[in-house]
Amino acid sequence: MFTPRRTTPFALILILAAAVHARADEIDDYLKQVLEAQHIPAASIAVIKDGTIVKAQGYGLANIEHNIAARPDTVYKIGSASKQFIATGIMLLVQDGKVAVDDKVSKYLPDAPPTWAAITLRHLLTHTAGLTREGPAFDPYKVQPDIDVIRSGYPLPLLFTPGEKWEYSNLGYYVLAEVIQRASGKPWSDFLAERVFAPLGMNATQPTTVATIVPNRADGYVWSGNRHDNAENWPAVRPSGAFLSTVLDMARWEVALRTDRILTAASKKEMWTPVKLNNGGTYPYGFGWELNDWPADSPVPTGVPMIRHEGSIPGFRASFSRWPSHNLAIVILTNRQGAPIEGMSASIAIRTVPELRTTPK
């Protein structure tokens, strides 16, 4: 009579390790192909499963001219993926009892025009304030105080009544950064460094800079039909797209988001709740995070939540996506303007968690 052998714990570990390695090789093959096909000089990725980094790797060239390979510690501009950190700064001040999300903007900007009287911090966090996308004074080649850009928007009429609908506004995140500075008594970049980045060991994460020497910095590129050109390098720092970072630092942030170390459960719940509009409907955006069901382009709810945000800035694209029901997060940072990171993130997800391939019930 045949008696099946029991799998020992050590053997089980070997089986699981082999499965992870097989998936990793599949991801490597996929990324090498997509970088070549899409003319992406470099991409660095981190895959975090169950709170553990299961893959962190760089592909391609962080600098084409000097033939410098991308690594997990390569530093990229992350563009609007920075908005989650500005929103985190506000929520830390909420936790400190210094601000409330339903405070009126005029409490912190007393010179704000009467047209802004109904705007709250919640409206700014969720892009429902009715503000224009950019402050008229914004100039990517001019270093100036945030408040100057904010005040340039004062004379403009609102695009709609606050809370009426959703429309993306970088200007709104300028205002939030100014609120952080006024409520905390220190520059928003210092506040976030002290309260988020330093405690988590996110030592590479800092405001974008042209003059400062940044170890392992990637250069940004534009694909111009048949060649790569160097992208613009803006000296202006926008709070709406403020930071440089690495996939390793962003993975540290993901691990922290699974705990209450920085943000409380109540803060995260509020940040990850779709905004409620004046008509009672909702829009799939929270506080610095896009909130969709997987897959993101599904026309109907699928019951598999996805929390994410992308970032675009000349020469770079970034993506941070989370599948909380599968304890999965994927960070992708690239140095090609317009790189198709949404598809890259989805492809890595289904190779890491195969059940995501099927249409959720």
N, C-alpha and C positions, 0 to 999 in steps of 0.2 A: 504494500500500500504506500502510495506516494504521500509524503508529509511536506507541505510547503515550508520553507525556512522563513523564520522571522527576520525582518530587516533590522539590523542593529542601528542604534542612533548614529554611530559613526558612518555607517553605510548610507543612511538617509541623508546625512550632511553632504556626502560625496555626490549623491544623486542630484540633490538640490543645487549644489555648486555647478555641476555639469550643465544643468538646465539654464542657470543664470548665465554661464559662459556662452552657451549656444545662442541665447537671446542677445548677449552683448556683441558677439561676432556679427549677428544679423544687423544690429544697429550700426556697427562700424561699416559694414558693406553698404548699407543704405546711405549713410551720411557721405561717404566718399563719392558715391554716385551722384547724389543731389548737389554736392558742392561743385562738382565738375560740370554738371548739366546746367546749373543756375549761375555759374560764374561767381560763386561766393568764395572769396579768398580764404576766409577762416570761420570756423564755428567752434565754440566751446559749449559743452553740455554737462549738466548734472541731472541724474535721475535719483530721486529720493523715494524709497519705498519703506513704509512702516517706520518712518522717522530715521532711516539709515541711508546714507549715500551708497547706492549699489553700483553707480557708474559715474565717473567724472573724467572727462577727456577732452582734449583739443584736437582739431583737425585742420589741415591746411596751413596757410601762412598768415600770421598776425601782421607781418610787414613784408610786402612783396619785394621792395627794393633791396632789402638786406637778407632776404630768404630766411626770416625768423619764424620758426614753427609756433603754432598756437598750442597752448597748454591749458590745464584747468585753472591755473592762476593768472592767465592772461586777462588784462584789464580792458574793459569795453565801456563805451558810453551806453547807458541803458534807457535814455529818453524818458518817455512817459510811464515806464514801469516804476519811475521814481515817485509817482503820485501816491502809491500806497504808503510811502514813508512820510510824506507831508500829512496824509490822513492819520497815520499813526501818531505823529506829533500832536495833532489836535486831540486824539483820544487819550493820550498820556496826560494832557492838561485837564481833560474831563475827569480822568481818574484822580488827578491831584486836587480837583474841586476848584480849578481856576477858570474854567470856561464850561459852557453848556452848548450842545450842538444846536439848540433852538434859540440861542442868543442872537440878537440882531447885530448885523455887521457894524452898525453905527455905534455900538457899545465900545468897539475897539478902534474904529475909524470915525471919530466925531465930525470930521470935515466931509464925510461922504455926502453926496447930493441927495435931495429929497426923493428922487426916483429910486434910490436904493433902500428906502426906509423899510420895506417889507422883507428884504433879503436876510436870511439867516445863515449861520454856518452850515446847517444841513443842506440848504440850497446850493451852497458853494461846493460842498463835498460831493454832491450827487449830480453836478452840472445841470441843475434846474433853476438857477438864479435869473436867467435871462440875459446874462452878460455876453458880450461879444467874444469870439474865440481868442483874439489877441488884443492886448492893449495897444492903441495906436502908436505909442512912443517906443514900442519894442524895436530894437535894432540889434541884430545878432552880432554886429561888430562894435557895439558901444557898451562899455561897462558903466552901469548906472544903478542907483538905488532902486529897489523894488517899488518903493512908494511912488517914484516918478512915473513908472509904467502904469501903476494902479490909477494914479490921478489923471493920467491921459485918457482913461476910460470914463471919467466922471461926466463929461458933457454929452456922451452918447446916449441916445434913448435905449431902454431895455428892448431886447428882441421879443420878449413876451412877459406876461405877468409871472412873477416868481412862483414856481411850483406847477405851472401850467403844462410844461413839457420838458423833455430832455434835449439839450444841445451842448456839445462838448465845448468847454471853455478853459483854456490855459490861464486866462486872466483871473478866473476864480481861484486857481491854486496859488497865484501870486498873492491874492488877498489872504488866503489861509496861512501862507508863510509869514505874512506881516502880522497876523494875529498871534502866531506862535512867538514871534519876536517880542511883541508888546506884552503878551500875557506871561511869558517866561522871564523876560528881562535880559535875554541874550539872543544873538543871531540864531536863526532857525537851523543853520548848518551845525553850529556848536551844540545846540540843544539835542539834535538827533544823534550827533556823535557821542555825546555824554550818556544819553538815555537808551540808545539802541545799538549803535555800531560797536562802541568800545566794550560794553558788557558782553556782547555776543562774539567778540573776537573778529568782527568784520573789518579787519584792518586795512583792506584795500578799498573800501567804500568811502568815497569822498566827493565833494562837489567837483564838477568838471572844471578843468583848468587847462590853459594853453601854456603858461609860463613855467609852472611847477614841473620838476622832474618826477615822473610817475614810473616806477619800475614795472616792467612787463606790459607796458601800454601797447595796445593794438592801434594801428593806423586805420582810418576809415577810407573806403573806396566807393566809387560809382562805376557801374558797368555801362560803357558808352558805345553799345552796339557791337564792337569787336575788340575792345580793350578796356583795361581798368585805368581810371584816372583817380587822383587824390581828391577826396571830398573836401568841401568847405570845413574849416575848423573854427567854430564860433567862439570868440572870447567871452561873450555874454553868458552868464549863468542864469537859467530860468528855473525857478522853483518847481515849475510844472514838468520839467525834464532835467532834473538837476545833477544826477549822480553818475559817477564811474563806479563799476563794480566787477566782480568775478563770479563765475558760477559757484565757486566754493563758498564765497560770502553769502550769495543768495540761498545756497543750500543751508547754511547756518541759520538764516532767517526763517526758512521753511521749518526747520526743526524747532525753532523757538515758537512758531505759530501753532505748533501742536501742544504747547504748554501754556501756562499762565505767567511765564517769566517776564514778559514785556507787557502784553495786553491781557486783560482779564477776559474770561469767557463772555461776560456781558458786552464788553467792548467789541469783541470779534463778532458776536451775533449781530450787533447793530451795523457793523461795517459790511457784513455779508448778507444783509437783507435788502431786497430790491426796493428802490425808492417808491414811495406812494405819491402819486400826483394829485392835483386838486380835484380831478373828476372821479377819484376813487380807484382809478387804474394804477398799474405799476409799470416801471421800466427796469430792465435787467442790469442795473448799475447800483452799487452800494457806495461806500466811502473809499474811493480810489481803487475799486475793483470792479471788473465786469463779471456779471453773474448769469451764466447760461446753463442749460442742460446740455449734456453730451449727446451727440456731436453738436458743436456750436451753431451749425447752420441748419439744425433740425427744425422743420416748420411746426412741430408739435412738441409738447413737453414729453420727456422720456423718463423722468424720475432718477436720472443720474446727474447730480449737480457738478458743475465745473466752475471754479473760481479762478479768474485769470486777469492778466493785463499785459498788453504789448507796449512797446516803445519804439519810436522812430525819430531819428535825428540824423542830419547829414552824415552819410558814411556808415551808419550802424542801424541794426534792428535787434530788438530784444523781446523775449517772451518768457513769462512766468505763469505756468498753468498748474492747477491743483484739482485732483479728483478725490475729494474727501471720502466718498463712499468706498474707494479702493485704496485709501492711504497712499496715494501716488502724487508726486509732484515732479515736474520737468522744467528745467531752466535751459534756455537756449540764448546765447549771445553771439552775434555775428558782426562782421565788419564790412558788409555790403549793403548799401542803401537799397531798400525795397526787397530785401531777401524774403522768400516765402516761408516765414517762420511758423505760421499757423499750421500749414500742412506738415512741416517738419515735426512739430510738437505732436500732432495727431499720429503721425507714422511711428514715432518713438513710443508713444503711449501704447499703441496696439501691439507693438513688438515686446513691450515689457509686461503688459497685462492682457493676454490674448482674449479674454472674455470681452474686452472693450471693442473687439472686432464686430461682434454681433449687435444687431439693433436691440437696445434695451427694451424691456417690456414696460 
